[in-house]
Amino acid sequence: MSKVLDKLSLTDKECEYLAKGIAIGVGCGVFVGAIVGNIALTFSIGGVAGIIGSLFYSWHMKRRNKAKKSINID
């Protein structure tokens, strides 16, 4: 059970990525919504896109750091 919780919890750096991703996604959503005319919809779509993008970026950084560590060990 603790392995599952470790996978679900975020580090401080991942929380920072998540906050920045949400802020950027929502900002872009509001900007696009102002142009399109539906701010509420694009605000929420931007927020979801920011969350997904930041979690993907966190996963990529974990994988990249793990690869760097394995290269340095060998």
Secondary structure by P-SEA (a helix, b strand, c coil): caaaaaaacccaaaaaaaaaaaaaaaaaaaaaaaaaccaaaaaaaaaaaaaaaaaaaaaaaaaaaaaaaaaaac
